[in-house]
Amino acid sequence: MAESTTSTSSIPSVMKAAQQSNCGEIRNVLTLRDDVPVPRKLSAKQILVRVHAASINPVDWKLLNGNLSLVIHPSFPHIPGADVAGVVVDIGSGVKRFQIGDKVYGNLGVYAGGYAEYACGNESMFALKPKNLTMEEAAAVPLACETSYQALFNKISPPVGAGSKIFICGGSTATGFFAIQLAKAVGAQVATTCSQRNFQLLKKLGYTITENKDEINNDQQQQLLVIDYNEKDFGQELKGQNYDVVYDCVGGEQQWISAQQILKQGGQFITIVGDDTKSVVSLKSIATIGSSIINRKFWSVFSSTHHGYILHFLSQTPEDLDDIRTNYIETDKVKPLIDTVYDWRKDGVEALHLLYEKSKSGKAQGKLILKIADEE
């Protein structure tokens, strides 16, 4: 841990922060203010972080739009933004894992508070920042990488490991490109889908891209089989290839249909999206999701193929972020990919609006970052 370098007396009473006034269109409900109170009253297990950088995830704009309002009800005005990286400037009386001056990264959860100069959260939401990443790079990691880490190593039984064959739907998504690297790091054979325009993005990970399954040779760890989903259906292309796992980062019923053609008997399908790619939670969608899961669970037991179906939601644990840091990022086995860094000090509220709009467009090639302060 770092030595204490910051006096709590230097923490201001107000800060610059994003403010969401309601659910709706981004430019109608999201503003930037410089008179928002700094959260100074910490509970025993909370830490206060001077935020240097934050990132956006699809859940952020879905929350802003109100897509998830049936299950998540933020109070307004609300500070959005879950993924952050920064420096600890104050700690609660019962905090054991950190001290003032520590550089950390973490996920503040659905009720967030990250798009601000200061953010507080339970110490369990954070881990020490990887030493080999900048603040902007570290902010790109928590939610997306931890989601894939848990999907591959905690939810799948047995976990993905040496010799596993895994197919990833949506390799150019943030969860997808982290999953590719995590699976490769433990010795798995990996194939994925993405559009032709994103092939170059996956090449940045350092793999040799091939579009032909017959070209995979003994050097599988440096090769990545990529199927352009606009041109081919992966189920038809890899039918009967006996994959152990299909990890779906895209959503839609077709992923499940295609997966059943390539999974081995007893193989597992795990999705972080489900059938509804719009992710608008309504009573109807909840009923539909529930019935489809029950149906698939039934057939996973009683059909001849026994394909498992798992709908995966992230459960935050600091141990996972610590393991990601020490065994994957600081060993250079996993790295974040960044598309654009926005800076509200230069562009004001427009930086926030563009951050959300590009994320919502689905055209980002890598993570989108909000820079809030310079490195110390």
Secondary structure, DSSP 8 states (H G I E B T S, - for coil): -------GGGS-SEEEEEEE-SSS-HHHHEEEEEEEE------TTEEEEEEEEEE--HHHHHHHHTTTTTT----SSB----EEEEEEEEE-TT--S--TT-EEEEE--TT---SBSEEEEEGGGEEE--TTS-HHHHHTSHHHHHHHHHIIIIISSS-S-TT-EEEEE-TTSHHHHHHHHHHHHTT-EEEEEE-GGGHHHHHTTT-EEES-GGG--S-GGGEEEEEETTT--HHHHTTT--EEEEEESS-SHHHHHHHHHHEEEEEEEEESS-S-TT----HHHHHHHHHHHHHHHHHHHHSSS--EEEE------HHHHHHIIIIIITTTS----EEEEEEHHHHTHHHHHHHHHHHHHT--SSEEEEE-S---
